[in-house]
């Protein structure tokens, strides 16, 4: 006769235990909805879909034999999330030593109530590695293209140059900018409340179209010799300036051009 009574007692305690858990959950839910609702609403609002630009590779400029006179390299650009930095002065000191940028300038950028600020764009690989060793989640990198000229100053007046955003400003770089720059792409991605991109949540993408390469009739070796001879001749005759053009007689191709 005692076993049924013990079973009923056990059932009563089990039922009471689950009822207590249910009451705790309801109280917790009510607390969140009444006192924490604004906080969670703010977090939800910060989760957003963003359009991220995808920059194309700028086309190369080649001489008549395919030697590169201008090309792109991919470098890291450093950004920070100031809201996630607990000690901005300490971080400004560390970055200043690595980047050799004025400490106050870096601190002014970090001392903002923002989710994104540029710190330095297109930095060297060694500086990028040193910053990555800091292992700070408030710092991040974006790959950007930088224009480089492998032959140094050879044909520099003819080729021209670009700005920090890889848009042509002078010479061939400017004249054929629309062909060289390509067409930017974009991708739609999801970010969390801290504006970190959720890589697995990439929603839609239009890939960029790289720029066209441009082949010149210029011969890099002849161009280098022409520039050297022109400089020495101007110096020899004490001339204020001079110009030289080397032409292929049979075709009329310009093999070198310097001023």
C-alpha positions, 0 to 999 in steps of 0.5 A: 500500500505504500508504493502507490503513495510514494509514486504520487508523492514523486509525481507531485514533486516532479510536477512542482519542479517543472511548474517552478521552472515554468514560472521562472521562465515566465518571470524572466521573459516578462523582465526582458520584455519590460525592462530590456526591450529597448536594448534588444530592439537597438541590437536588432536595428543594428543588424542590417544588410549592407551593400559592399563595393567590390573594386576591379583590378586596373588594367596594365600598361605594357610596352610593345614587347609586353613588359609592364610599365604600370600594374596593380598590387593588392595591399591591406588598408587598415580600419578601426571600430572605435566603439569597440576600443576600450583604451583608445590612447594605448591603441593610438600609441601602438599604431603610431609606432608601427605605421610611423604616423603621428600619434595624435592624428591616429587618436583623433580618428579613434576618438569618435563614436563611430563603427568605422574609420580609416586609419591607414590605406594601402600599407606595406605587408610588414606593417600589416603583419605587425598590426595583425599580431596585436590580435585586436578585434576592433581592427580590420583590413580591406584589400585595395589596389595600389598602382605601381610602376616597375620601371621607376621613372622610365616613361613617367611623363608619358604614362602619368599616375593615379590618385589614392583611389586608382583614378588616372590624373595624368598621361596615359592613365588619365587619357584612357582612364575609362578603359583602364579602371574597369567596372566596380561590382558589389555584393549584398551581405549581412552584418551583426550588431557590431557591424561585423560581416557574416561571411556565410550570409552573403545574399547576392553579388555582381562581380567586378569587371577588370579594366582593359590592358593597354599596349603601347608602341613604346619600347621600354629599353629605347625609352630608357636610353632616349631619356638618358641621352636627352638629360645628358645633352641638355646638361652638356649644352646648358639647355633649359629643356628639350624633347626627343621622339624616336620613330620606327621609319617603316611603320611610324610607330613611336618607340620613345618619347621624352621631354 
